[in-house]
Amino acid sequence: MEMRASRCWSIAMVIALFGCAEEATDAEEAGNDDRGCDQECRDSTAGTEVADGFQDVWSRYIAGTPAGFVDRTVNCAFGGTDHFYGTTSASDNGINTMHLTHDMAGCAHSQGGITYTGIVTQDGSFDSSHLNVAYGSAALRVAGTVDGELFDETCPFSMTEEYDSSSYSASGLLCGRSFSDSY
């Protein structure tokens, strides 16, 4: 029986992303969105956008394909490229794993204007209601604008992401500065 990589991770992250968008909209409607974005907020935005981009790559190019070794170079959604390679697995109990390396060149995952250049590893597991993924890079270049502030640094990056049916959390380090996000 041919195993196929699951779309569950994509579904979980769409739910997670919808929750973020809904919170921002509520804050804007209440007139409370004038607080700005401090350094931790900018680092969190830059860090979690990497994961969001990889989820898009998973949904577009890996989900639904045979589990095993992958090696592909694709255009990022808003410019640049992502060469990803490594292994994926899908088990009979619904738990999927990924051990991927992304080699990005000016990769922009959203219209927000942040580009990424460097090598990032992505290791983790997920099923229909849980996600646990770790990301790491010895030298990731993050360039662009976050909340009107110029961002152009090359430095170490690490982050863990966890999701279950009732909560989401991400925490990590970018250039030695800690950040976190949860709901």
C-alpha positions as CSV (number, residue, x, y, z in Angstrom):
1,M,0.0,0.0,0.0
2,E,1.5,3.3,-1.1
3,M,1.7,5.8,1.8
4,R,1.0,9.4,1.0
5,A,2.0,12.5,3.0
6,S,-0.9,14.0,4.9
7,R,-2.6,17.4,4.4
8,C,-3.5,17.4,8.1
9,W,-0.5,19.7,8.9
10,S,-1.8,22.2,6.3
11,I,-5.3,22.1,7.8
12,A,-4.0,22.6,11.3
13,M,-2.0,25.6,10.2
14,V,-4.8,27.2,8.2
15,I,-6.9,27.0,11.4
16,A,-4.0,28.5,13.4
17,L,-3.4,31.3,10.8
18,F,-7.2,32.1,10.7
19,G,-7.1,32.5,14.5
20,C,-4.3,35.1,14.2
21,A,-6.0,37.0,11.4
22,E,-9.3,37.0,13.4
23,E,-7.5,38.5,16.5
24,A,-5.8,41.2,14.5
25,T,-9.1,42.2,12.8
26,D,-10.8,42.4,16.2
27,A,-8.1,44.6,17.6
28,E,-8.3,46.9,14.5
29,E,-12.0,47.2,14.8
30,A,-11.8,48.1,18.5
31,G,-9.3,50.8,17.6
32,N,-6.6,49.2,19.7
33,D,-4.1,48.5,17.0
34,D,-1.9,51.5,17.6
35,R,0.5,49.7,20.0
36,G,3.2,49.1,17.3
37,C,5.4,46.2,17.1
38,D,8.5,46.0,19.4
39,Q,11.7,44.0,18.7
40,E,10.2,40.7,20.1
41,C,7.1,41.2,17.9
42,R,9.3,41.8,14.8
43,D,11.4,38.7,15.6
44,S,8.2,36.6,16.2
45,T,6.8,37.8,12.9
46,A,10.0,37.0,11.0
47,G,10.3,33.6,12.7
48,T,6.8,32.4,12.4
49,E,6.6,33.5,8.7
50,V,9.4,31.0,7.9
51,A,7.2,28.2,9.3
52,D,4.2,29.6,7.4
53,G,6.1,29.5,4.2
54,F,7.2,25.9,4.8
55,Q,3.6,24.9,5.5
56,D,2.8,26.4,2.1
57,V,5.6,24.4,0.5
58,W,4.3,21.2,2.2
59,S,0.7,21.8,1.0
60,R,1.7,22.6,-2.6
61,Y,4.6,20.2,-3.2
62,I,4.7,17.4,-0.7
63,A,1.2,16.6,0.6
64,G,-0.4,13.8,-1.4
65,T,3.0,12.6,-2.8
66,P,4.5,9.3,-1.9
67,A,6.4,9.4,1.4
68,G,10.2,9.0,1.2
69,F,13.0,11.1,-0.1
70,V,12.2,14.5,-1.7
71,D,14.5,16.8,-3.6
72,R,12.9,19.8,-5.4
73,T,13.5,23.4,-6.1
74,V,10.4,25.6,-6.2
75,N,9.6,29.3,-6.6
76,C,8.5,30.9,-3.4
77,A,5.1,32.5,-3.4
78,F,6.3,36.1,-3.7
79,G,9.8,35.7,-5.2
80,G,13.0,33.8,-4.7
81,T,13.5,30.0,-4.5
82,D,13.4,27.2,-2.0
83,H,15.4,24.1,-2.6
84,F,14.1,21.5,-0.2
85,Y,15.3,18.0,0.3
86,G,15.1,15.2,2.9
87,T,12.6,12.6,4.0
88,T,8.9,12.4,4.9
89,S,6.9,9.5,6.2
90,A,3.3,8.6,6.8
91,S,2.3,5.8,9.1
92,D,-0.9,3.7,9.3
93,N,-1.7,5.3,12.7
94,G,-1.9,8.8,11.0
95,I,1.4,10.2,12.4
96,N,3.5,11.9,9.7
97,T,7.1,12.9,10.0
98,M,9.4,15.3,8.2
99,H,13.1,15.7,8.2
100,L,13.7,18.4,5.6
101,T,16.4,21.0,4.7
102,H,15.4,24.2,3.0
103,D,18.1,26.1,1.1
104,M,16.4,29.5,0.4
105,A,17.6,32.3,-1.9
106,G,15.7,35.5,-1.5
107,C,12.6,33.5,-0.7
108,A,9.5,35.6,0.1
109,H,6.6,33.6,1.6
110,S,4.2,36.5,1.9
111,Q,3.4,40.0,0.6
112,G,4.8,41.3,3.8
113,G,8.2,42.0,2.3
114,I,10.4,39.7,4.3
115,T,12.9,37.6,2.3
116,Y,15.0,34.7,3.6
117,T,18.3,33.4,2.4
118,G,20.1,30.5,4.0
119,I,19.7,26.9,5.1
120,V,16.9,26.0,7.6
121,T,16.3,22.5,8.9
122,Q,12.7,21.3,9.6
123,D,12.2,18.3,11.8
124,G,8.9,17.1,13.4
125,S,5.8,15.1,13.4
126,F,2.1,15.7,13.1
127,D,-1.3,14.1,12.7
128,S,-4.8,15.4,12.3
129,S,-4.9,17.2,15.7
130,H,-1.3,17.6,16.8
131,L,1.9,19.3,15.5
132,N,5.4,19.4,16.9
133,V,8.1,20.8,14.6
134,A,11.6,22.2,15.3
135,Y,13.4,24.6,12.9
136,G,17.1,25.6,13.0
137,S,19.7,27.6,11.1
138,A,23.3,28.5,11.8
139,A,23.0,31.6,9.6
140,L,19.7,32.8,8.2
141,R,19.5,36.1,6.5
142,V,16.2,37.9,7.2
143,A,15.7,41.0,5.2
144,G,12.7,43.3,4.7
145,T,10.3,45.4,6.6
146,V,8.3,44.4,9.7
147,D,5.8,47.0,11.0
148,G,7.6,49.8,9.2
149,E,11.0,48.9,10.6
150,L,13.9,47.8,8.4
151,F,15.1,44.3,9.2
152,D,18.3,43.0,7.7
153,E,20.3,40.5,9.7
154,T,22.1,37.3,9.2
155,C,22.3,35.2,12.3
156,P,21.3,31.9,14.0
157,F,17.6,31.0,14.1
158,S,15.8,28.3,16.1
159,M,12.1,27.8,16.7
160,T,9.7,25.1,17.9
161,E,6.0,25.0,17.0
162,E,3.3,23.1,18.8
163,Y,-0.3,22.7,18.0
164,D,-3.2,20.7,19.3
165,S,-6.9,20.9,18.8
166,S,-7.2,23.7,21.4
167,S,-3.9,25.8,21.3
168,Y,-0.9,26.9,19.3
169,S,2.5,28.0,20.5
170,A,5.7,29.0,18.8
171,S,8.9,30.0,20.6
172,G,12.4,30.5,19.5
173,L,15.6,32.6,19.1
174,L,16.5,34.9,16.3
175,C,19.9,36.6,16.5
176,G,20.1,35.6,20.2
177,R,16.8,37.3,21.0
178,S,13.9,35.2,22.3
179,F,10.4,35.4,20.9
180,S,7.1,33.6,21.4
181,D,3.6,33.5,20.1
182,S,0.6,31.6,21.4
183,Y,-3.2,31.5,21.5
